[in-house]
């Protein structure tokens, strides 16, 4: 493991999983591939972008205070729906 730099997304744990398919812009795919290459160099474990995406999403959602509040009862389902609909 490289000690020169740590990435926000650390070494990957092992989890049970389910398959999800999504479409992203080509520039995002290129960035994900570059991140995967950097992650592999940093932690000495070869991974591809598809492997990293669930962990990136998990880290993003864990850092989203509004989402955490809603999970902890800070919003009702009706308030969450109104908020989502007002952005449309």
NORGIKA-V101134 format. One line per field, one symbol per residue. ss: DSSP state (~ for helix, > for strand, _ for the rest). phi: phi as a letter, one per 40 degrees, with the letter a starting at -180 (. if undefined). burial: 1 if it has 16 or more other ideal C-beta (glycine too) atoms within 10 Angstrom, else 0. A space follows every 10 residues. Layout:
# NORGIKA-V101134
ss: ???
phi: ???
burial: ???
This chain:
# NORGIKA-V101134
ss: __________ __________ _____~~~~~ ~~~~~~~~~~ ~~~_____~~ ~~~~~~~~~~ ~~~_~~~~~~ ~_____~~~~ ~~~~~~__
phi: .cbcabcdcc dccbbcabcb babbccccdc cccccccccc ccbgbcbbdc ccddcccccc cccccccccc ccgcbcdccc cccccccc
burial: 0000000010 0000000000 0000000000 0100110010 0110001010 0110100000 0000000001 0000100000 00000000
